[in-house]
């Protein structure tokens, strides 16, 4: 579809609050090497790309398509900056593997057990938890896999159809995810709920829990390790 410059300016103004929302949501992860203005600029680029690529035949509302492209552009901007050394990335993978190995023994491993198995200090482990959020920023497409093993495009999920999750038989994934969340600690559940369902940013969550930003990030990182392990074993 063709949009005049006036129409583009109007849409940018209309969606600017949404762009700022996503920029602030992810800013806590990248504040040491990106400015919030960088994320806002990426979001605006995503919006303009959405206008150029939108096709009504997709049966997806324009607003949903724009929202998806804005979020994707901001995440792509973050992924483009590789802030972790190969050594530190290995440390993150080692923590995930150690958690999975200890979990196989039949009980929830404690941070102390993880630190001993990994031969690292508690502070080092908390640092890894805090960094997992940044290292695991991936698109929703990567988590949604069809019955044949094919990845489902996010547009299939947000398309304007009746009970689409039922039609594409994804209810099992939703149920398993809910089951995994139910096994988290009370504090981990709250962080996951506020961040993903209430769409609060980390600063807002820190204020609610009355803890530091880094502590919220650590809680989030540990919850992600648990959820990914739960889904992989199912």
C-alpha positions as CSV (number, residue, x, y, z in Angstrom):
1,X,0.0,0.0,0.0
2,X,1.1,3.6,-0.7
3,X,1.2,6.1,2.1
4,X,1.8,9.8,1.7
5,X,4.3,11.6,3.9
6,X,1.4,13.2,5.8
7,X,-0.1,9.8,6.5
8,X,3.2,8.4,7.6
9,X,3.7,11.3,10.0
10,X,0.2,10.7,11.4
11,X,0.9,7.0,12.0
12,X,4.3,7.7,13.6
13,X,2.6,10.1,16.0
14,X,-0.2,7.5,16.6
15,X,2.2,4.7,17.4
16,X,4.9,6.7,19.1
17,X,3.6,5.7,22.6
18,X,3.8,2.0,21.6
19,X,7.3,2.5,20.3
20,X,8.4,4.2,23.6
21,X,6.7,1.4,25.5
22,X,8.8,-1.3,23.9
23,X,11.9,0.9,24.0
24,X,11.6,1.3,27.8
25,X,10.6,-2.3,28.3
26,X,14.0,-3.5,26.8
27,X,16.2,-0.5,27.8
28,X,17.2,-1.9,31.1
29,X,19.0,-4.8,29.3
30,X,21.0,-2.5,27.0
31,X,21.4,0.7,29.0
32,X,25.2,0.2,29.3
33,X,25.8,0.2,25.5
34,X,22.7,1.7,23.8
35,X,20.6,4.8,24.5
36,X,16.9,4.7,24.7
37,X,16.8,7.0,21.7
38,X,18.5,4.2,19.7
39,X,15.7,1.9,20.5
40,X,13.0,4.5,19.7
41,X,14.7,5.2,16.3
42,X,14.7,1.4,15.6
43,X,11.0,1.3,16.4
44,X,10.2,4.1,14.0
45,X,12.2,2.2,11.3
46,X,10.1,-0.9,12.1
47,X,6.9,1.1,11.7
48,X,8.0,2.5,8.3
49,X,9.0,-0.9,7.1
50,X,5.6,-2.2,8.2
51,X,3.9,0.4,6.1
52,X,6.0,-0.6,3.1
53,X,5.4,-4.3,3.5
54,X,1.8,-4.5,4.8
55,X,-0.5,-6.6,2.6
56,X,-4.2,-6.7,3.5
57,X,-4.4,-10.2,2.0
58,X,-2.6,-11.5,5.1
59,X,-5.9,-11.0,7.0
60,X,-3.9,-9.3,9.8
61,X,-5.0,-6.0,11.2
62,X,-2.7,-3.1,10.3
63,X,-2.2,-2.2,13.9
64,X,-1.2,-5.8,14.8
65,X,1.3,-5.9,11.9
66,X,2.8,-2.6,12.9
67,X,3.1,-3.6,16.5
68,X,4.9,-6.8,15.5
69,X,7.3,-5.0,13.2
70,X,8.1,-2.3,15.9
71,X,8.9,-4.9,18.5
72,X,11.0,-6.9,16.0
73,X,13.0,-3.9,14.9
74,X,13.9,-3.0,18.5
75,X,15.0,-6.5,19.3
76,X,17.0,-6.6,16.1
77,X,18.8,-3.4,17.1
78,X,19.7,-5.0,20.4
79,X,20.9,-8.3,18.8
80,X,23.1,-6.3,16.4
81,X,25.3,-5.3,19.4
82,X,27.2,-8.3,20.6
83,X,28.2,-7.4,24.2
84,X,29.2,-10.8,25.4
85,X,32.5,-12.4,24.9
86,X,32.7,-16.0,23.8
87,X,33.9,-17.0,27.2
88,X,31.0,-15.3,29.0
89,X,28.5,-16.9,26.5
90,X,30.0,-20.3,27.4
91,X,29.5,-19.5,31.1
92,X,25.8,-18.8,30.4
93,X,25.4,-22.1,28.6
94,X,27.3,-23.9,31.4
95,X,24.8,-22.6,34.0
96,X,21.8,-23.8,31.9
97,X,23.4,-27.2,31.4
98,X,24.3,-27.5,35.1
99,X,20.7,-26.7,36.1
100,X,19.4,-29.3,33.7
101,X,21.8,-32.0,35.0
102,X,21.0,-31.3,38.6
103,X,17.3,-31.1,37.9
104,X,17.4,-34.6,36.4
105,X,18.4,-35.9,39.8
106,X,14.8,-35.2,40.9
107,X,14.7,-31.9,42.8
108,X,15.0,-28.2,42.2
109,X,18.7,-27.3,42.5
110,X,19.6,-24.5,44.8
111,X,21.9,-21.6,43.8
112,X,24.5,-23.0,46.2
113,X,24.5,-26.4,44.5
114,X,24.7,-24.8,41.1
115,X,27.6,-22.6,42.2
116,X,29.5,-25.7,43.6
117,X,28.9,-27.8,40.5
118,X,30.1,-24.9,38.3
119,X,33.0,-24.0,40.6
120,X,32.0,-20.4,40.7
121,X,31.0,-17.9,43.5
122,X,27.4,-17.0,44.3
123,X,28.1,-13.5,43.0
124,X,29.3,-14.9,39.7
125,X,26.1,-17.0,39.4
126,X,23.9,-14.0,40.1
127,X,25.8,-12.1,37.4
128,X,25.0,-14.9,34.9
129,X,21.3,-14.8,35.9
130,X,21.3,-11.1,35.3
131,X,22.9,-11.5,31.9
132,X,20.6,-14.4,30.7
133,X,17.8,-11.9,29.9
134,X,20.0,-10.1,27.5
135,X,21.6,-13.1,25.9
136,X,18.2,-14.8,25.3
137,X,16.4,-12.0,23.5
138,X,14.8,-13.9,20.7
139,X,11.7,-13.5,18.6
140,X,8.5,-15.3,19.6
141,X,8.7,-17.3,16.4
142,X,11.6,-19.3,17.8
143,X,9.4,-20.7,20.5
144,X,6.4,-21.6,18.5
145,X,6.8,-24.9,16.6
146,X,4.1,-26.7,14.8
147,X,3.3,-30.4,15.0
148,X,5.6,-31.2,12.1
149,X,8.5,-29.3,13.6
150,X,8.0,-26.3,11.4
151,X,8.3,-22.8,13.0
152,X,5.1,-20.9,12.8
153,X,5.2,-17.2,11.8
154,X,4.0,-14.8,14.4
155,X,1.5,-13.4,11.9
156,X,-0.3,-16.7,12.0
157,X,-0.8,-16.2,15.7
158,X,-2.1,-12.6,15.6
159,X,-4.2,-13.1,12.4
160,X,-7.8,-12.1,12.9
161,X,-9.3,-15.6,13.1
162,X,-11.6,-17.3,15.7
163,X,-9.7,-19.2,18.4
164,X,-6.6,-19.6,16.2
165,X,-4.7,-21.3,18.9
166,X,-7.3,-24.1,18.9
167,X,-7.3,-24.3,15.1
168,X,-3.5,-24.7,14.9
169,X,-3.5,-27.0,17.9
170,X,-1.2,-24.8,20.0
171,X,-3.3,-25.2,23.2
172,X,-0.8,-27.8,24.5
173,X,2.0,-25.3,24.4
174,X,0.0,-22.7,26.3
175,X,-0.9,-25.3,28.9
176,X,2.7,-26.5,29.3
177,X,3.9,-23.0,29.7
178,X,1.3,-22.3,32.3
179,X,2.3,-25.5,34.1
180,X,6.0,-24.4,34.0
181,X,5.1,-21.0,35.4
182,X,3.1,-22.6,38.2
183,X,6.3,-24.4,39.3
184,X,8.2,-21.1,39.8
185,X,8.7,-19.4,43.1
186,X,6.2,-16.8,44.2
187,X,8.6,-14.0,43.4
188,X,9.6,-15.5,40.0
189,X,5.9,-15.9,39.1
190,X,5.3,-12.3,39.9
191,X,8.2,-11.0,37.8
192,X,7.1,-13.1,34.8
193,X,3.5,-12.0,35.1
194,X,4.3,-8.3,35.4
195,X,6.9,-8.3,32.6
196,X,5.1,-10.5,30.0
197,X,1.4,-10.2,30.8
198,X,1.1,-6.8,32.4
199,X,3.9,-5.5,30.1
200,X,5.6,-3.5,32.8
201,X,9.3,-2.5,32.4
202,X,11.9,-3.7,34.9
203,X,12.1,-0.4,36.7
204,X,8.3,-0.5,37.4
205,X,8.6,-4.1,38.6
206,X,11.6,-3.1,40.8
207,X,9.4,-0.4,42.4
208,X,6.6,-2.9,43.1
209,X,8.9,-5.5,44.6
210,X,11.0,-2.8,46.4
211,X,14.2,-4.3,45.1
212,X,17.0,-3.1,42.8
213,X,16.9,-3.3,39.0
214,X,19.7,-5.8,39.0
215,X,17.8,-8.0,41.5
216,X,14.7,-8.1,39.2
217,X,16.9,-9.0,36.3
218,X,18.5,-11.8,38.3
219,X,15.0,-13.2,39.3
220,X,13.9,-13.0,35.7
221,X,17.0,-14.7,34.4
222,X,16.7,-17.6,36.8
223,X,13.0,-18.0,35.9
224,X,13.9,-18.2,32.2
225,X,16.4,-20.9,32.9
226,X,13.7,-22.9,34.8
227,X,11.0,-22.4,32.1
228,X,13.3,-23.2,29.2
229,X,14.4,-26.4,30.9
230,X,10.8,-27.3,31.7
231,X,9.6,-26.9,28.1
232,X,12.6,-28.7,26.6
233,X,12.0,-31.7,28.9
234,X,8.4,-31.8,27.8
